[in-house]
Amino acid sequence: MSEKKEFWVSEEESGIRLDLFLVHRIPEHSRSRLKALIEEGGVLVNRNRLKPHHPVSSGDRVEVLIPPAPPQSPIPEPIPLDILYEDDAIIVINKPPALTVHPVRAGQGGTLVNALLHHCDQLSDGGGVL
């Protein structure tokens, strides 16, 4: 479930950028995450969408709707693989240049890791963290 936060801009905070205001008020999230949230419409100032660089003013009401965090573990996906060799201990794959190897951000799919998790059932039972 999404989390809703509401802030009022103080005199001391007046004039700073919206994204920096949020960094100070919600330190558990990165500036890039908060900037993306602003750009996606998850942040309203006086019920209006603004740009991350927009300065806030004293008395502004800032509403933030933070969506739930996406799953942290990659999800198996049935992505076709060009398998050159496979046995119980090893798999050799001809990876296309455009196929990303692992998720760059949580919840990202369409990667080699997602394909391997689908193809190799026992892979997720290994000793390491994916």
Sequence and secondary structure as in RCSB ss.txt:
>XXXX:A:sequence
MSEKKEFWVSEEESGIRLDLFLVHRIPEHSRSRLKALIEEGGVLVNRNRLKPHHPVSSGDRVEVLIPPAPPQSPI
PEPIPLDILYEDDAIIVINKPPALTVHPVRAGQGGTLVNALLHHCDQLSDGGGVL
>XXXX:A:secstr
  EEEEEE  TTTTTSBHHHHHHHH TTS HHHHHHHHHTT EEETTB   TT B  TT EEEEEE     SS  
       EEEE SS EEE   TTS SS SSTT  SSHHHHHHHH GGGGGSSS  
